[in-house]
Amino acid sequence: MTETIALLDRLVAFDTVSARSNLPMVDFIETHLQMLGARVTRVPSPCGQKAGLFASLGPGGAGVILSAHTDVVPVEGQDWTRDPFRLTDEGARLYGRGTTDMKGYLAAMLSAASRAASRPLTAPLHLSISYDEEVGCIGMGHMIDHLPDEMRTARAALVGEPTQMQVATGHKGKQALRAICTGQAGHSALAPRFTNALHVAADFMAALRAMQDDLAKNGAREADYDVPFTTLHVGKMSGGTALNIVPDRAELLFEFRHLAQDAPADLLARIDRAAGDLAAQHDGADITLKPVFAYPGLATDTAAPIVARARAWAGDAATTKVAFGTEAGFFDGLGISTVVCGPGSMEGQGHKPDEYITRDQLAACDSMLDRVIDDLCG
């Protein structure tokens, strides 16, 4: 694990919180891969302040994709007792922002690429390294259209989000939306004569809650999930300028996380109908829905060959499904057999102060990637 931990030390030192540029870290990774002889494609973000990488080692043919993201969540407001952007080695645990989510797996990927470069590969090892995953898988949503042709024929993709090295075959998809509710401005002394946009927003939130209740009672269910049904959640409500002015604008930021059985287009249509019906009940009111971001879910059949193969790679690992979203659905949408498996615990360490990865989990990940390389050598 010497190289994996050395690479993790370098990666943690890059402050790649999603709000900041990841270009210094991408430069470092690109140089590392080019020195190994990898074929590297750099994909700049639309704003030019970030980038992702696709890279391949070995011959042509149907290889395996290893997938990770570069960005991490903020540390502001968290009670860290160690420098979050300096790897702190305390024996069994390695502390630092992103060690679990997911620079630990990224370091293992880069270390595996070094080992693969000296092996007689008969099929290629591919690496996918993205940006802005933590803010809605936005980076991969842009990058996937630039996926090199040789990667589109991959026989499998292994997304290394933290699963404690279990093989995750599914997670829900997500869509985030903004509801812009408009009403009529006026003096609060005459409030009943005007349509209060905050009241419209509150009524729409109540309609979303009623829809959630219906999905929980009557919708599709998957017992493998902690929350076994599609969920609706309002995360933010805002509006108004002063107490003595009837607000003419209010906004709701909300999301739904859907099971594979619940088509997002159907859910959107249902939400849109509820918005239209509610607006019609108020004079001068309107509710406009605007998409913020979306990513697809993952629903890999547990009988699919990739599941048995991934379990073997991970040392006869158990299968599971995860509550959080990943980039796996983008690869699955291209017909690439995809699972999620990586070191660390999202529930235990992800997004928390004093985030850490254990040496045991990193060692298990290195062993898994060694088995992947062995398979690629035929």
TORVEX-734099 format. One line per field, with one value per residue (C-alpha): z negated, y negated, x. Coordinates in steps of 0.02 Angstrom, whole numbers, plus 50000, padded with zeros to 5 digits. Example, Ala and Ser with C-alpha at 12.3 -4.5 7.8 and 13.67 -1.06 7.14 Angstrom:
REM residues 2
c3: [49610;49643]
c2: [50225;50053]
c1: [50615;50684]
This chain:
REM residues 378
c3: [50000;49999;50165;50128;49964;50042;50179;50051;49958;50118;50162;49991;49998;50147;50084;50209;50121;50259;50254;50302;50453;50463;50601;50496;50443;50620;50683;50556;50602;50789;50773;50669;50800;50949;50869;50863;51050;51032;51170;51083;51134;51037;51030;50972;50882;50974;50859;50889;50704;50684;50785;50787;50862;50958;50974;51043;51023;51125;51293;51371;51332;51198;51037;50864;50808;50635;50589;50456;50430;50376;50276;50090;49976;49876;49704;49648;49496;49447;49289;49358;49235;49376;49532;49659;49807;49736;49721;49538;49514;49346;49378;49417;49478;49607;49578;49703;49807;49945;49877;49882;50008;50118;50134;50051;50199;50321;50244;50260;50443;50482;50390;50486;50648;50600;50573;50731;50836;50801;50830;50996;51015;51146;51119;51069;50897;50907;50779;50766;50654;50639;50555;50467;50412;50239;50309;50410;50524;50635;50701;50763;50841;50952;50971;51024;51198;51219;51168;51290;51408;51337;51166;51233;51268;51089;51018;50842;50737;50554;50467;50304;50188;50007;49980;49853;50000;50025;50203;50223;50365;50348;50291;50325;50461;50414;50488;50405;50453;50411;50396;50429;50355;50403;50328;50308;50211;50098;49928;49787;49713;49864;49871;49906;50070;50141;50177;50060;50152;49990;49960;50135;50099;49934;50018;50152;50016;49936;50105;50116;49940;49988;50141;50030;49915;50064;50131;49960;49944;50122;50227;50282;50146;50135;49968;49997;49967;49794;49861;49978;50083;50190;50084;50105;50001;49988;49934;49942;49947;49972;50016;49964;49938;49787;49659;49720;49903;49971;50061;50248;50266;50168;50209;50155;50186;50185;50247;50278;50264;50364;50374;50543;50554;50543;50707;50674;50821;50739;50572;50656;50746;50582;50495;50642;50635;50449;50480;50617;50516;50365;50464;50540;50365;50331;50425;50516;50457;50555;50513;50633;50614;50667;50665;50562;50594;50613;50615;50658;50535;50543;50545;50593;50589;50450;50572;50698;50733;50674;50498;50479;50555;50442;50288;50335;50365;50193;50105;50103;50047;50003;50110;50053;50112;50056;50007;50088;50272;50382;50561;50595;50687;50824;50871;50851;50970;51105;51084;50980;50839;50682;50493;50349;50234;50136;49969;49818;49745;49810;49655;49535;49610;49765;49755;49570;49473;49446;49596;49609;49703;49620;49682;49687;49808;49920;49919;49969;50111;50174;50172;50269;50403;50413;50457;50589;50666;50659;50759;50886;50910;50961]
c2: [50000;49885;49801;49793;49701;49586;49541;49515;49394;49292;49296;49242;49091;49022;48920;48980;48926;48918;48728;48715;48763;48940;48899;48914;49089;49136;49076;49190;49341;49311;49304;49463;49557;49490;49546;49721;49713;49694;49623;49473;49367;49206;49139;48956;48899;48772;48634;48684;48685;48874;49030;49217;49353;49514;49626;49798;49918;50073;50134;50110;50220;50234;50177;50120;49941;49882;49724;49589;49403;49269;49150;49154;49073;48916;48916;48746;48759;48929;48961;49035;49080;49109;49013;49073;49045;49137;49326;49374;49551;49623;49804;49895;49735;49604;49437;49300;49227;49348;49498;49597;49495;49533;49493;49659;49753;49627;49654;49842;49818;49720;49846;49987;49896;49896;50084;50115;50018;50151;50300;50391;50329;50417;50298;50114;50036;49874;49734;49606;49457;49325;49159;49086;49253;49186;49054;49171;49274;49120;49152;49328;49266;49158;49279;49434;49363;49350;49530;49600;49734;49865;49844;49862;50046;50082;50244;50173;50015;50011;49849;49837;49741;49802;49964;50047;50153;50230;50238;50116;50157;50012;49837;49716;49584;49402;49245;49074;48936;48756;48703;48517;48462;48292;48193;48011;47876;47760;47676;47801;47700;47758;47932;48028;47933;48002;48174;48207;48301;48378;48449;48522;48598;48669;48747;48823;48893;48972;49049;49123;49193;49273;49349;49417;49497;49579;49646;49716;49803;49852;49835;49959;50032;50109;50187;50180;49992;49913;49805;49929;49806;49651;49494;49310;49182;48991;48924;48736;48607;48421;48265;48094;47930;47847;47889;47754;47808;47953;48056;48079;48209;48362;48511;48692;48799;48981;49153;49326;49484;49620;49808;49887;49936;49753;49666;49488;49422;49489;49410;49244;49248;49282;49139;49022;49064;49027;48859;48814;48864;48765;48608;48613;48601;48430;48269;48206;48352;48457;48597;48625;48778;48765;48911;48888;49053;49237;49402;49577;49719;49891;50056;50195;50368;50469;50616;50516;50584;50421;50449;50620;50554;50400;50506;50614;50461;50395;50560;50645;50484;50471;50371;50219;50063;49888;49737;49607;49568;49603;49583;49768;49737;49640;49791;49909;49797;49834;50021;50046;50171;50068;50091;49982;50046;49949;49927;49837;49807;49665;49675;49687;49563;49477;49288;49285;49190;49291;49399;49550;49711;49866;49955;50117;50044;49972;50138;50228;50105;50129;50317;50298;50194;50319;50452;50337;50318;50506;50529;50400;50501;50650]
c1: [50000;50151;50109;49922;49951;50082;49958;49820;49935;49955;49770;49708;49824;49726;49578;49449;49291;49160;49151;49335;49439;49509;49633;49794;49741;49690;49860;49946;49840;49859;50048;50049;49947;50044;50207;50133;50098;49910;49802;49724;49574;49547;49369;49358;49202;49092;49158;49339;49382;49372;49407;49386;49493;49466;49619;49661;49807;49842;49776;49606;49458;49325;49407;49354;49318;49369;49272;49301;49269;49391;49281;49244;49115;49157;49237;49169;49057;49126;49226;49388;49526;49652;49700;49570;49687;49836;49839;49858;49922;49870;49909;49747;49663;49711;49623;49584;49442;49397;49491;49329;49228;49320;49504;49547;49477;49551;49724;49698;49649;49806;49913;49828;49866;50051;50046;49945;50071;50202;50086;50048;49870;49766;49619;49624;49610;49509;49499;49359;49394;49258;49218;49063;48994;48953;48835;48725;48839;48844;49020;48985;48824;48934;49079;48983;48952;49141;49177;49307;49244;49362;49282;49105;49140;49196;49126;49111;49122;49171;49120;49218;49103;49119;49021;49137;49194;49023;48955;48811;48692;48572;48532;48390;48394;48370;48297;48310;48189;48149;47967;47943;47777;47708;47564;47516;47609;47512;47502;47485;47342;47241;47318;47157;47138;47300;47372;47516;47653;47715;47542;47544;47715;47654;47503;47616;47729;47575;47532;47708;47690;47524;47607;47746;47617;47535;47700;47742;47574;47532;47690;47822;47932;48105;48143;48333;48331;48326;48183;48097;47995;48018;48038;47995;48088;48077;48246;48223;48083;48110;48011;47951;48042;47959;47826;47706;47714;47614;47748;47726;47864;47920;48029;48041;48194;48144;48195;48131;48234;48152;48155;48190;48005;47950;47989;48049;47946;47788;47833;47871;47704;47615;47704;47669;47483;47479;47563;47440;47288;47348;47388;47213;47140;47220;47185;47339;47447;47570;47692;47837;47948;48130;48254;48412;48501;48466;48559;48500;48481;48560;48468;48589;48513;48595;48600;48702;48877;48957;48890;48971;49131;49135;49101;49250;49359;49311;49351;49179;49094;48911;48790;48694;48602;48650;48546;48660;48676;48827;48885;48853;48690;48779;48885;48737;48639;48768;48742;48900;48873;48902;48914;48973;49110;49239;49328;49257;49085;48977;48868;49015;49139;49068;49043;49088;49223;49383;49341;49454;49488;49556;49712;49614;49487;49622;49714;49554;49530;49708;49680;49518;49602;49745;49616;49541;49715;49741;49579;49636;49795;49690]
